[in-house]
Amino acid sequence: MQNKKRITIVGLGGVGGFYGGLLANKYQDSNEVEICFVARGKHLEAIKQSGLKVLSKDHEVVGHPAIATSDWKDIQDSDYIILATKGYDLSQTIQDMKAVVAEKTVIIPLLNGVEAYEQLRDVFGVSRVWQGCTYMVSRLKEPGVIDNPSGRQRILFGTDGEVSSEMKDFETILKEASVHAEATNEISKEVWEKYILVSSSAMATAYFDSSFGGVMEHHPEEMKQLITEACSIGKKKGVALSEDVVEVIMERLKAIPYESTTSMHSDFKALKEHNELGIMGGYMVKQGIVLGVETPMYKKMCTYLIVHSGDKYKGTI
């Protein structure tokens, strides 16, 4: 019978690995909290052998989890599961999770988009799934090593309308591990603002084969149209987006370094087997159909990207 709070991180890439490493480092000798990892392959082997090293600007830490495993049965009785897999792995992850999610377990997804939360909520129930999002640029540098060069990081999580004592307790656990965490009662607004920014920029950079700066300089009207369509969907779903949200997101995009691009654009250029077109564009098109919201720019870009990537992304819309 374990009495410690058990936090399991699933998906030890740039996001999950960074936060998991900080948590494992802080709580490896704790009598109150234990950290578990679900990983696989060479990454898992390296973590078992040497721990998970996190590089962050001008310092580094090494985290040694209580359990590092590829077998879900090893992490039953988790109080919290931080989910940081890729979106295209989510369906299989949900199937794997069903055997280990207990009545007390809270799931916090940190995946791009909003669809992951909706799918998890539909399977596990609204009371067991909190919404979450993160702001950071971090990557898996090599097996067992995560690199966040800027050191910037932030997690927002919660449910709309209430910050419970359980959420405040979880916020404290994260903060004590040097995670910049905030429990909020306006999480839908936060999640959607981020999603609109990453969705529109992913679509435009991939479609125009261009950096953030190139898109904002040469295609500002298309960018604004994408953002406007995405905001219309969010508002139709009842999200309390501000009246000036389109202008706010446009200004945030202008502040991103000129030559930066999106991971989806990079995946298209590299002809990766999987990418996030369904999450970034397909979801918007499908929701537009369901909600009666016109999404001509999303449809145009999705159709083009599917046609120019062969057959493997058909079914995205």
N, C-alpha and C positions, 0 to 999 in steps of 0.2 A: 504493500500500500504506500504510494508515494504522496507526500504532503507538500512537496514543492510545487510552485506554479511552473507548469511546463509550457514553454513557448517553442513551437516548431516552425522552422523556416523551410519552405518548399520552393526550390528554384534558386540556386546559389550563383546566379550570374551577377551582372553589375549591380543590380539593385538589392536582391536578396543576399548576395554575398557580402556586400558592404555593411548592411545593417546587421546581418547575422554575425559577421566577424566582430563588430563592436559589442553586440550582446554577449557572444560567447566569451570574449575577453573579460568583460565586466563580471560575469556571473559564474565563471568556471569553478570558483571555490565557495559559491554561495550556498547557504542552508535554506534559502527561501525561493530561489528561482533556478531553473535549469533550462538550458538551451539545447535543442535538438535540430539536426540538419537532415533533410532528405535530398540526396544528390546521387550521382551515378558516374561511372567510368573513371577516367584518370583524375578528374577533379575530386571525386570521393576518395580515391586512393591517397592522393596528396594530403587531403584534410586529415585522414586517419593517421597518416605517418607524421605530419609536421604541424597540423593545425591549419587554420585559414588566416593568411596574412592579408591585412588591409593597408594599402598605401593611400595616404590622404595628405596632399600638399607637402608639408614639411615634417610629417611624422608617420609612424607606422605602428600597428598593433597586431598581435597574433591571438586568435581566438581558438580555444579548444572546447568544442561542444561536449555535453554529457553523452550524447549519442550522435553518431554520424552513420547513416544507413541508406540503402536503396530500397529497403523492405518496409512498407507502410505499417506492417504489424508491430514493428519495433517502437512506434511512436503513438500507441494508443494512450488514452487519458490526457491528451493535450488540452490545456486550458485555452490557448490561443494558437492559431495557425496563421502565419504571415505567408501569403501566397504571392510569389513573384516569378512564376513561370511565364513562358511566352504564351500569348493568346491562343495560338494554334495548337498548343498542348493542353488547353483547358478541359476539353471534353474527356480526354483520358484521365486527367488528374482528378476530375470530379468522380469518375468511376472508382478510382483508387481510394479516394477519401471516404467514400460511403461506409467502408468497413471500420473506420477509426474515429469518425466524428461522433462524439458523445453529446448528451443533452447539455452539458456545461460548456462545450467547445464553442469559441467564437472565432470566426474566419474573417481575416482582414485582407482583401485583395489589393495588391499594388500593381496591377496590370494596366497597360494603356487602355483607354476607352472606358465605356460604361457597361458594355455587354457582359463582361465577366461578373460584375456584381449582380446583374439581373438574372443570369443563369444560376449563380450560386444561391441567390435568394429563393428562386423557384424550386430548387432541389432541397435546400436545408432549412428554409424558413426565415422570415424577416428578422426574428429575434436573435438568430445565431450568426447573422452576417452583417458586419459593419461595412460602410463604404470607406475607401481610402485612396489617397494618391500621394505621389512623391515628386519632388523636384530635385534632380541631380543629374550629373553626367559621370557615369562610372562604367567600368568594363572589366570583364574577366581577362586579365593580362596573360595568364598561363595557369595550368592546373594548380589550385591552392593559393592563387594570388589575385586580389582585386585591387584595381587602381582607380582612384578618384582624384585626378590631378588638381582640380580647383579647391577641393575640400568642402565645397558647398553641398548642403544636403538639407532636406526638410520633408517630414511626413505629416500629413493631415488625415484625420480619421474621425469616424463617429456616425451618428444618425441625425436626421433632421429633427429639430425641435427640442432635443434633450441631450445634455451631457451627463451621463449617469456616474455614480460613484465608481462603478467598474471601469468606465472609460478613463476617469481621472487616475485610478490606480495603475492602469496600463500605461497611461501617459507618463507617470512617474517612473515606472520601470524603464521605459525607453530613455527618458531624459537622464537618468542616472548612468546610463551607458553612453552618454554623449551624443545621443540621437536628438536632433532638433524636431521634437514631436509636439503636436497640438491636437487635442480633442476639440471638435467644433460641433455646434448644433446647426451649422449651415453647410454641411458636407456636400450635398448635391450641387449647390452653386459652385463650390470650389472644384469639385471633380469635373463638372461640365465646362467651366472656364478653361481648365487645363486641356480637356479633351478637344474642345473646339480649336484651340491653338495648335495642338499636335496633329489633329486630323487634317485641318486645312493645309498646314505646312507640309505634311507628308504627301498629300495628294499633289500639291503644286510643284514641289521640288522633284518628285518622280515624273510627273507629266511633262514638265518643261526641261527635265534633266539639268537642273540648275541649283545653285546654292540659295540660302535664305536671301542674301543680299541681291542676287540676280533676279529672283522672283519679285522682291519688293520694289526693285528699280524698274524692271521692264514689264511686269504683269500685275500691278497693284489692283486693277479693277477685277481681274479674275480671282485674286486673293480675297478681296472684299466680298465678292459674290459667294465664294465658298463659306466664309465666316457668317455671312448673313443667312444662308440656307441652314447651316448648322445651328445657329442661334434660334431660328424659327422652330426647328425640331425640338430643341431643349425647352423652349417656352411652351410649346404644345404639350410636352410631357409634364408640365407643371413645375419646372425648375424656375426658381426666383432669380433669373438673370437680370442684371441692371439694364436700364434703358440705353446706356451708352456702351454696352458691352462690346459692340462691333469696333468702335473707335479705340476702346481700351486694349483689345487684343491686337489690333493693327499697330498700335504704339509699342506693345511688347515685342512684336515681330521685328519692328524697325530697330530695336535695341540689340538684337542678336547679331554677333559678329558676321560680317559679310560673307565669308567663305564657308561658314558652317552649313551643314546639311542635315537631313533626317536619316534615321536608321533605315526607314523604308526605301528611300532613294538609294542608299548604299546597297541594300539587298537587291534591288532591281538591277543596278549596275553590275553587281557580282553574279547575277543570274542564280541567286539562291533558290533552293528547292521550295522553301517556305518564306512568306513575308506577311505583312500585316494589312494587305489591301482590303481584306474582308472586314477587319476591325476599323480601319481608318476611313474607308469609303463605302464598302458594301453595307455596313450597318446604317449609315445615313440614308442611302438609297432605299433600303427596305423599310426603315422607319418612316420615310417620307410617303411611301405607298400606303402603309398602314394608317398613318395619321392624316393623310390628305394634304401633305405639305409638298410643294413643288421643289425639286432638287436638280434642275437642269445642268448645273456646272458639275456637281458630283457625278451625275449619270454620264455626262460626256467624258470626264476624266477616267472614271472606272472602266467604261467601255473601251476606251483607247488603251489603257494599261493592260487589260485582259487580252485584247487582240495582239498587242505587241509583246506579250510574254509567253506566247504559245498556248497550249491547251491547259496547262496545269492550274490556272486560276479561274477557269470557268466554274460557275456556281457561286462566285463571290457575290454576284447580284442576280 
